[in-house]
Amino acid sequence: MSRIAAINPSEATGGVKELLDGVQAKLGVTPNMMRTMAQSPAALEAYLNFSNALGKGKLKAKVREQIALVSAEANQCGYCAAAHTAIGKMVGLNEDAILAAREASAENAQTDAALKFARAVIEKRGAASDTDLQAVKSAGFSEGEIAEIIANVALNIFTNYFNETAKTEIDFPRVELPLKHNVGKV
């Protein structure tokens, strides 16, 4: 049961209505996370702006979704795991790639390095080591791209924490958390 109510878009007014109408126009749906976040137009607008800005960055949509999956698994966010599994499929990730991403792994060596770095940032609460940073640089990421990896981690931690606190009703096909062989890991 949700602990923060989702706003019904048909009952929204003013700035909230504009934000939710924009989400509907862009996605064709208004996910419960955004309807719930709309309780604070500032929070929803911040999320949308941050997400839109990162969408214009150098990291491809697949990598951004894989980072989201790392974060959802690390933070045990059922809403985000479900949402990013569905969105991951939309951007071309297959089931194996989605499951691997949740464990910070990918077949592509460069993507694998990005996901391991993202997990290190999450697990070490931003205090990634020199070794962590050197590994992602050695994989070919520029400092700007590394900044985007960190920004994507931050965006996803925000949504993980928001959805876990709000107990946002999951409106995507549910996925199992944690992965069975991942029990006990952060």
C-alpha positions as CSV (number, residue, x, y, z in Angstrom):
1,M,0.0,0.0,0.0
2,S,1.3,3.4,-1.0
3,R,2.3,5.7,1.8
4,I,2.2,8.8,-0.4
5,A,-0.8,9.1,-2.6
6,A,-0.5,9.3,-6.4
7,I,-2.2,12.2,-8.0
8,N,-4.9,11.4,-10.5
9,P,-3.9,13.3,-13.6
10,S,-7.5,14.0,-14.5
11,E,-7.9,15.9,-11.2
12,A,-4.6,17.8,-11.4
13,T,-4.5,21.5,-11.8
14,G,-2.0,24.3,-12.5
15,G,1.7,23.4,-12.6
16,V,1.1,19.8,-11.6
17,K,-1.3,19.3,-14.5
18,E,1.2,20.8,-16.9
19,L,4.0,18.4,-15.6
20,L,1.8,15.4,-15.7
21,D,0.4,16.3,-19.1
22,G,4.0,16.6,-20.4
23,V,4.8,13.1,-19.0
24,Q,1.7,11.7,-20.7
25,A,2.6,13.3,-24.0
26,K,6.2,12.1,-23.9
27,L,5.6,8.6,-22.7
28,G,2.0,7.8,-23.6
29,V,1.4,6.9,-20.0
30,T,1.8,8.6,-16.6
31,P,3.7,6.1,-14.4
32,N,2.7,6.0,-10.7
33,M,6.2,7.2,-9.6
34,M,5.6,10.5,-11.4
35,R,2.0,10.7,-10.2
36,T,3.2,10.2,-6.7
37,M,6.2,12.6,-7.1
38,A,3.6,15.2,-8.3
39,Q,2.6,15.7,-4.6
40,S,5.6,18.0,-4.8
41,P,5.7,19.8,-8.2
42,A,9.3,20.9,-7.3
43,A,10.4,17.2,-6.8
44,L,8.7,16.1,-10.0
45,E,10.1,18.9,-12.0
46,A,13.6,18.3,-10.6
47,Y,13.4,14.6,-11.5
48,L,12.1,15.4,-15.0
49,N,14.8,18.0,-15.7
50,F,17.6,15.8,-14.3
51,S,16.4,12.9,-16.4
52,N,16.0,14.9,-19.5
53,A,19.5,16.5,-19.1
54,L,21.1,13.1,-18.8
55,G,19.2,11.9,-21.8
56,K,21.2,14.5,-23.8
57,G,24.5,13.3,-22.5
58,K,27.1,11.0,-24.0
59,L,25.9,7.8,-22.3
60,K,23.6,5.7,-24.5
61,A,20.1,4.8,-23.4
62,K,21.1,1.2,-22.9
63,V,23.9,2.1,-20.5
64,R,21.7,4.5,-18.6
65,E,19.2,1.7,-18.2
66,Q,21.8,-0.7,-17.1
67,I,23.0,1.8,-14.5
68,A,19.4,2.1,-13.3
69,L,19.2,-1.7,-12.9
70,V,22.5,-1.8,-10.9
71,S,21.0,0.9,-8.6
72,A,17.6,-0.8,-8.3
73,E,19.2,-4.1,-7.3
74,A,21.7,-2.5,-4.9
75,N,19.0,-0.5,-3.2
76,Q,16.4,-3.3,-3.4
77,C,13.8,-1.0,-5.1
78,G,11.0,-3.1,-6.5
79,Y,9.4,-0.2,-8.3
80,C,12.7,0.7,-10.1
81,A,13.7,-2.9,-10.8
82,A,10.3,-3.4,-12.5
83,A,10.3,-0.1,-14.4
84,H,13.9,-0.4,-15.6
85,T,13.4,-4.0,-16.6
86,A,10.5,-2.9,-18.8
87,I,12.3,0.2,-20.1
88,G,15.5,-1.8,-20.7
89,K,13.6,-4.1,-23.0
90,M,12.3,-1.0,-24.8
91,V,15.8,0.2,-25.5
92,G,17.0,-3.2,-26.7
93,L,18.3,-5.1,-23.7
94,N,17.4,-8.8,-23.6
95,E,16.6,-10.7,-20.4
96,D,20.1,-12.0,-19.9
97,A,21.6,-8.4,-20.3
98,I,19.0,-7.1,-17.8
99,L,19.8,-9.8,-15.2
100,A,23.5,-9.3,-15.7
101,A,23.1,-5.5,-15.3
102,R,21.4,-6.0,-12.0
103,E,24.6,-7.7,-10.9
104,A,26.8,-4.9,-12.4
105,S,27.9,-7.1,-15.3
106,A,27.8,-6.8,-19.1
107,E,29.2,-8.7,-22.1
108,N,30.7,-5.5,-23.5
109,A,33.9,-4.8,-21.5
110,Q,33.4,-1.0,-21.5
111,T,29.8,-1.3,-20.3
112,D,30.9,-3.8,-17.7
113,A,33.5,-1.3,-16.4
114,A,30.8,1.4,-16.2
115,L,28.4,-0.9,-14.3
116,K,31.1,-2.0,-11.8
117,F,32.1,1.6,-11.3
118,A,28.4,2.6,-10.7
119,R,28.0,-0.2,-8.2
120,A,31.2,1.0,-6.4
121,V,29.9,4.5,-6.2
122,I,26.6,3.2,-4.7
123,E,28.2,0.7,-2.3
124,K,30.9,3.2,-1.2
125,R,28.4,6.1,-0.9
126,G,30.3,8.2,-3.4
127,A,33.8,7.4,-2.1
128,A,34.9,5.4,-5.0
129,S,38.6,4.4,-4.7
130,D,41.5,5.5,-7.0
131,T,41.4,1.9,-8.3
132,D,37.7,2.1,-9.1
133,L,38.2,5.4,-11.0
134,Q,41.3,4.1,-12.8
135,A,39.4,1.0,-13.9
136,V,36.6,3.0,-15.6
137,K,39.1,5.4,-17.1
138,S,41.2,2.4,-18.5
139,A,38.0,1.1,-20.1
140,G,37.9,4.2,-22.2
141,F,35.6,6.6,-20.4
142,S,36.4,10.3,-20.4
143,E,36.1,12.3,-17.3
144,G,32.9,13.8,-18.6
145,E,31.4,10.4,-19.2
146,I,32.5,9.4,-15.7
147,A,30.6,12.4,-14.4
148,E,27.6,11.2,-16.3
149,I,27.9,7.7,-14.7
150,I,27.9,9.4,-11.3
151,A,25.0,11.6,-12.2
152,N,22.9,8.6,-13.4
153,V,23.7,6.9,-10.1
154,A,22.5,9.9,-8.2
155,L,19.3,10.2,-10.2
156,N,18.5,6.5,-9.6
157,I,19.3,6.7,-5.9
158,F,16.8,9.5,-5.7
159,T,14.1,7.4,-7.4
160,N,15.0,4.3,-5.4
161,Y,14.8,6.1,-2.1
162,F,11.6,8.0,-3.2
163,N,9.8,4.8,-4.3
164,E,10.9,2.8,-1.3
165,T,9.8,5.5,1.2
166,A,6.5,6.2,-0.7
167,K,5.9,2.5,-1.3
168,T,4.8,3.6,-4.8
169,E,2.4,1.1,-6.3
170,I,4.2,-0.9,-9.0
171,D,2.6,-0.4,-12.4
172,F,5.1,-2.4,-14.4
173,P,5.4,-6.2,-14.6
174,R,7.0,-7.1,-11.2
175,V,10.5,-8.7,-11.0
176,E,12.0,-10.8,-8.2
177,L,14.2,-8.9,-5.7
178,P,16.8,-9.7,-4.8
179,L,18.2,-12.0,-7.5
180,K,18.4,-15.4,-5.8
181,H,22.2,-15.7,-6.1
182,N,22.5,-12.1,-5.0
183,V,21.0,-12.5,-1.5
184,G,23.0,-10.8,1.2
185,K,24.9,-8.4,-1.2
186,V,24.4,-4.7,-1.0
